[in-house]
Amino acid sequence: MSNVLSNLHVGAKLNSILFATDLSIESRKPLRHAISIARHYGSTLFVVYVVSSLGYAMAGREAEALAVKAAERDMAEFQYDLHHLGILNGLDCYFVVLEGDIREELESIVWAKHIDLVVVGTSGRHGLDKFFLGSVAEQVFRHFTCPVLTVGPHSVEDWQHGQAENHKPFLFITSFHEASRKALQYAVSLANRFEEQLVMLHVLPKKHYDASSDATKSREQAELLVIDHLKRLLPADVALAKSPVFIAASDRTAEGVLNAASRLHAQAIIMGARHAADNFIATHYPWSTAHQVIRGAECPVLTVRG
């Protein structure tokens, strides 16, 4: 059993959380998710806006300086509104405006502040959608050492949405690669922190959904093996708030994940991403699949790099 799994009973630590914002109204949805997680973990929250130097390369330094000043005013108003509404009561929260390359600046503050989780949205006035779900986002997922929680366009408004009695499980998807194993400790930690059920899912490859009787028998056998493998991922000494559920689905990966998340009314999807050196684009969960899951999910998606 891997060292990562042997530490699962301890749970993931989220001492500091970074929320990347573009200061738009739309950015308040992912902020609510960041705040809810910060409250449960007692985390320090950093709200960060980066003025992209790329947009002012032709306009010159003076125009960029004016943009930074405007951003600082907007951030101050944003901070005032949040405090006035009482949204940040009891939270240790800092507001930061930076300028430069967006990915580089975010990566720099992640290292400097020892950030344990980055929370981002996928829609906004300054191209946040294109940024975080485009080529730069690929680099974020490949190179950031901390997990990234992405709140997509179809995600619910709040981390715990709806009536208190409507419990929503956390959906952990795995390819059985080591990267998925690290993500599992976050899935266990979240399920326990929010006292919700953990559902563990593996999506079988295309060959298992042929309609012939032989293929159906083969699929059923494969599903039983997958469920057994899923069960063995959790050591006997790992304590969960509620009994876990194990699912093997025969579907295309992104569709299988989204269908399961929708059916379960999942509170969040947790998935692993391989290290950049392992060529994340060619893994069991390639960028195209992660992109589809984030874009289509009705809940946030937590990506954990192995």
ZAMARGU-4260 file (C-alpha; in steps of 0.2 Angstrom, whole numbers, plus 5000, padded with zeros to 4 digits):
<rodrens>
0) 5000/5000/5000 | 5007/5017/4996 | 5013/5029/5009 | 5000/5042/5003 | 4986/5030/5008
5) 4994/5025/5024 | 4992/5043/5029 | 4974/5044/5024 | 4967/5044/5042 | 4976/5060/5046
10) 4967/5069/5032 | 4972/5083/5020 | 4977/5099/5028 | 4971/5116/5021 | 4980/5129/5031
15) 4979/5142/5017 | 4968/5144/5002 | 4970/5156/4987 | 4955/5162/4978 | 4959/5169/4960
20) 4946/5183/4955 | 4943/5195/4941 | 4932/5205/4953 | 4916/5202/4943 | 4899/5198/4950
25) 4901/5181/4943 | 4917/5178/4953 | 4907/5178/4969 | 4900/5160/4966 | 4917/5152/4967
30) 4921/5164/4982 | 4907/5157/4992 | 4914/5139/4989 | 4931/5145/4995 | 4924/5154/5010
35) 4914/5138/5015 | 4930/5127/5014 | 4940/5140/5023 | 4928/5140/5037 | 4927/5121/5039
40) 4946/5120/5039 | 4950/5136/5048 | 4961/5141/5033 | 4968/5158/5029 | 4960/5165/5013
45) 4969/5175/5001 | 4959/5184/4988 | 4970/5188/4973 | 4968/5198/4957 | 4981/5199/4944
50) 4982/5213/4931 | 4989/5204/4916 | 5004/5213/4908 | 5000/5205/4892 | 4985/5217/4888
55) 4996/5232/4891 | 5012/5227/4881 | 5008/5239/4867 | 4999/5252/4877 | 5015/5255/4888
60) 5019/5256/4906 | 5009/5271/4910 | 4993/5262/4905 | 4997/5247/4915 | 5000/5258/4930
65) 4983/5266/4928 | 4975/5248/4927 | 4984/5243/4943 | 4977/5258/4952 | 4960/5255/4945
70) 4961/5236/4951 | 4966/5242/4968 | 4951/5253/4970 | 4940/5239/4963 | 4948/5227/4976
75) 4945/5239/4990 | 4927/5241/4985 | 4925/5222/4984 | 4933/5219/5001 | 4921/5233/5009
80) 4906/5225/5001 | 4911/5208/5008 | 4914/5214/5026 | 4898/5225/5026 | 4888/5210/5022
85) 4896/5200/5035 | 4902/5186/5023 | 4920/5186/5030 | 4915/5187/5048 | 4927/5176/5058
90) 4939/5173/5043 | 4957/5177/5042 | 4957/5185/5025 | 4969/5195/5014 | 4966/5204/4998
95) 4980/5206/4985 | 4982/5214/4969 | 4997/5209/4958 | 5003/5213/4940 | 5012/5203/4927
100) 5010/5186/4919 | 4994/5178/4927 | 5000/5160/4929 | 5018/5166/4935 | 5011/5178/4948
105) 4998/5165/4954 | 5012/5152/4955 | 5023/5164/4964 | 5011/5168/4978 | 5006/5150/4980
110) 5024/5146/4984 | 5027/5162/4995 | 5011/5160/5005 | 5012/5140/5006 | 4995/5139/4998
115) 4986/5122/5000 | 4972/5125/4988 | 4968/5136/4973 | 4950/5140/4970 | 4945/5148/4953
120) 4930/5151/4943 | 4927/5149/4924 | 4917/5165/4919 | 4920/5183/4921 | 4923/5200/4912
125) 4941/5199/4910 | 4943/5182/4901 | 4944/5172/4916 | 4934/5158/4907 | 4946/5158/4893
130) 4961/5159/4904 | 4957/5145/4916 | 4950/5133/4903 | 4963/5137/4889 | 4981/5134/4886
135) 4987/5143/4902 | 4975/5133/4913 | 4983/5117/4906 | 5000/5124/4913 | 4991/5128/4930
140) 4985/5110/4932 | 5001/5102/4926 | 5013/5113/4936 | 5005/5119/4952 | 5010/5108/4966
145) 4994/5112/4976 | 4976/5106/4972 | 4965/5117/4961 | 4946/5118/4964 | 4937/5124/4948
150) 4919/5131/4949 | 4912/5129/4932 | 4898/5138/4923 | 4885/5125/4928 | 4890/5123/4946
155) 4878/5126/4961 | 4879/5143/4969 | 4885/5137/4986 | 4896/5123/4992 | 4882/5115/5002
160) 4867/5120/4991 | 4849/5117/4996 | 4841/5111/5012 | 4852/5105/5026 | 4844/5087/5025
165) 4848/5085/5007 | 4865/5077/5010 | 4876/5077/4995 | 4891/5065/4993 | 4908/5068/4986
170) 4913/5059/4970 | 4930/5053/4969 | 4935/5046/4952 | 4951/5036/4949 | 4961/5028/4935
175) 4971/5018/4948 | 4986/5028/4944 | 4997/5035/4959 | 4991/5053/4955 | 4973/5047/4959
180) 4979/5040/4976 | 4985/5057/4982 | 4968/5064/4977 | 4960/5051/4988 | 4966/5058/5004
185) 4958/5075/4999 | 4942/5066/4995 | 4942/5057/5012 | 4946/5073/5021 | 4932/5083/5013
190) 4919/5069/5016 | 4924/5068/5034 | 4924/5087/5036 | 4907/5089/5029 | 4901/5073/5036
195) 4895/5067/5019 | 4896/5050/5010 | 4911/5046/4999 | 4907/5038/4982 | 4922/5030/4973
200) 4921/5028/4954 | 4931/5021/4940 | 4925/5022/4922 | 4929/5007/4911 | 4936/5010/4893
205) 4925/5010/4878 | 4927/4991/4874 | 4916/4987/4889 | 4900/4994/4882 | 4897/4983/4867
210) 4879/4976/4867 | 4883/4958/4863 | 4880/4945/4877 | 4898/4940/4878 | 4903/4958/4879
215) 4890/4961/4893 | 4896/4946/4903 | 4914/4953/4901 | 4909/4970/4906 | 4900/4963/4922
220) 4916/4953/4926 | 4926/4969/4924 | 4915/4979/4934 | 4916/4967/4949 | 4935/4967/4948
225) 4935/4986/4947 | 4924/4987/4963 | 4935/4975/4972 | 4950/4986/4967 | 4941/5002/4973
230) 4937/4994/4990 | 4956/4989/4992 | 4961/5007/4989 | 4954/5011/5007 | 4965/5004/5021
235) 4955/4996/5035 | 4961/5009/5047 | 4953/5023/5037 | 4938/5030/5047 | 4925/5038/5036
240) 4910/5048/5043 | 4898/5037/5032 | 4900/5021/5023 | 4908/5023/5006 | 4900/5017/4990
245) 4910/5009/4975 | 4904/5011/4957 | 4911/5004/4941 | 4903/5013/4925 | 4904/5008/4907
250) 4904/5024/4898 | 4916/5037/4889 | 4926/5044/4903 | 4919/5062/4904 | 4901/5057/4901
255) 4903/5043/4914 | 4909/5055/4927 | 4896/5069/4923 | 4882/5056/4923 | 4887/5049/4940
260) 4889/5066/4947 | 4872/5072/4941 | 4863/5056/4947 | 4871/5057/4964 | 4869/5076/4966
265) 4887/5076/4970 | 4894/5090/4981 | 4911/5090/4972 | 4921/5079/4960 | 4938/5075/4965
270) 4951/5068/4952 | 4970/5066/4951 | 4981/5073/4938 | 4998/5067/4934 | 5015/5076/4936
275) 5020/5086/4921 | 5034/5075/4918 | 5022/5060/4915 | 5014/5070/4901 | 4997/5074/4908
280) 4989/5076/4891 | 4991/5058/4887 | 4985/5051/4904 | 4969/5041/4908 | 4961/5058/4912
285) 4968/5070/4898 | 4966/5088/4898 | 4951/5086/4885 | 4942/5075/4898 | 4946/5087/4913
290) 4940/5101/4902 | 4924/5092/4898 | 4921/5087/4916 | 4924/5105/4922 | 4913/5113/4909
295) 4899/5101/4911 | 4899/5098/4930 | 4885/5104/4941 | 4897/5105/4955 | 4915/5110/4958
300) 4929/5099/4952 | 4945/5097/4963 | 4960/5092/4953 | 4975/5085/4963 | 4992/5083/4955
305) 5001/5067/4959
</rodrens>
